[in-house]
Amino acid sequence: MGGMSQGVLRKYREYLPVGDGTPMITLGEGDTPLVRSNKLSQELGCSELYFKLEGCNPTGSFKDRGMVLAVAKALEEGSQGIICASTGNTSASAAAYGARVEIPATVLVPQGDVAIGKLAQARAHGARILAINGNFDQALSLARAVAEMYPLTLVNSVNPNRLEGQKTAAFEIVDELGDAPDLLCIPVGNAGNITSYWRGFVEYHAAERAKTLPKMMGFQAQGAAPIVLGQPVPDPTTVASAIRIGNPASWEGATKARDESGGIIDTVSDDEILDAYRLMAAGEGIFCEPASAAGVAGLIKLHRNGLELEGQSVVCIITGSGLKDPEFAVKFIKSEVREVSPNLEAVEAALLMSVSGGRKG
Ligand SMILES: *Cc1c(COP(=O)(O)O)cnc(C)c1O
């Protein structure tokens, strides 16, 4: 077993609802890097700022942590297939794990609203894709209805196994830092993830693996901020498609995480999300999804509004990989690509326009 990825089911078995009859499947999910910030930590005066790179999961987002358990339990229960609604990442993950264990996956996505990389994944893994002419919230009610009528397991985060699996990310943070951080910054969409993290921290604290609990700092996009507004948003809008959700399934879990931890759930504007997205890529070397940048944008906003971060340990959850949505990057990151003739003079001329310092020797 040396060096082989054990996956979250094996690694955290004692904290998960797995028994002798649960197939221990894995695609190598979990065990994602916790990387210290270089640039933002200086700007914010926060010497202990970390990014948890959930884009390093097998399908490029944290959804795999919960999907592996949801699919294992579906197999254990003799389910004939899995179904979900998705803004993209849940469908990519369901499609991959479905292919892995050879059960059919059906995914309902809002038509025209899913990043190309995510759709490509669902197609490559052979999922049945239904493009719903509506938004995510409508797709989710339809998926719920179909799962009631057919012997299919719903693998959205309303499936309790999804939330159980996702809490393993909180365990990893404590295992690595030796304790919980002071603040955990996280984007909030359907609100399953903030619910899971809080559960993970609370369980580890109860098991005396952590001495402290973090304040949970959740961030919704301004045009898709039902929890902040205190009411559903019928037509949510934001550039960050993974959190474009107007009626979160885990609403109560999110407010409980906020209130029990003494944290907040606040909004960030699309401009703030874009600034954080660019800063992560160009300043930290971390290419994340627009939605992932919402947590970072939130931290920057808190600092701007006067929150003192010196001496605080902070973890920002980078929920997914920027490679999911290359079209977004090309559209929103202005960078010049210069055409150059294939000869040394032309390359040198182009270099001299952009490189400081002269030639070697
Ligand atoms: C699903 C997702 C979110 C939102 O997580 P919720 O559990 O729905 O709140 C954020 N970022 C990315 C990249 C996602 O895939």
Ligand as a Chemical Component Dictionary entry (heavy atoms), coordinates in Angstrom:
data_LIG
# 
_chem_comp.id                   LIG 
_chem_comp.type                 NON-POLYMER 
_chem_comp.pdbx_formal_charge   0 
_chem_comp.three_letter_code    LIG 
# 
loop_
_chem_comp_atom.comp_id 
_chem_comp_atom.atom_id 
_chem_comp_atom.alt_atom_id 
_chem_comp_atom.type_symbol 
_chem_comp_atom.charge 
_chem_comp_atom.model_Cartn_x 
_chem_comp_atom.model_Cartn_y 
_chem_comp_atom.model_Cartn_z 
_chem_comp_atom.pdbx_ordinal 
LIG C1 C1 C 0 -20.248 23.535 -5.465 1  
LIG C2 C2 C 0 -19.229 24.621 -5.484 2  
LIG C3 C3 C 0 -19.286 25.715 -4.612 3  
LIG C4 C4 C 0 -20.419 25.939 -3.661 4  
LIG O1 O1 O 0 -20.486 24.970 -2.642 5  
LIG P1 P1 P 0 -21.869 24.719 -1.885 6  
LIG O2 O2 O 0 -21.674 23.504 -1.105 7  
LIG O3 O3 O 0 -22.900 24.576 -2.968 8  
LIG O4 O4 O 0 -22.123 25.945 -1.064 9  
LIG C5 C5 C 0 -18.263 26.631 -4.636 10 
LIG N1 N1 N 0 -17.234 26.513 -5.504 11 
LIG C6 C6 C 0 -17.144 25.480 -6.359 12 
LIG C7 C7 C 0 -15.986 25.410 -7.283 13 
LIG C8 C8 C 0 -18.139 24.504 -6.386 14 
LIG O5 O5 O 0 -18.043 23.492 -7.252 15 
# 
loop_
_chem_comp_bond.comp_id 
_chem_comp_bond.atom_id_1 
_chem_comp_bond.atom_id_2 
_chem_comp_bond.value_order 
_chem_comp_bond.pdbx_ordinal 
LIG C1 C2 SING 1  
LIG C2 C3 SING 2  
LIG C2 C8 DOUB 3  
LIG C3 C4 SING 4  
LIG C3 C5 DOUB 5  
LIG C4 O1 SING 6  
LIG O1 P1 SING 7  
LIG P1 O2 DOUB 8  
LIG P1 O3 SING 9  
LIG P1 O4 SING 10 
LIG C5 N1 SING 11 
LIG N1 C6 DOUB 12 
LIG C6 C7 SING 13 
LIG C6 C8 SING 14 
LIG C8 O5 SING 15 
# 
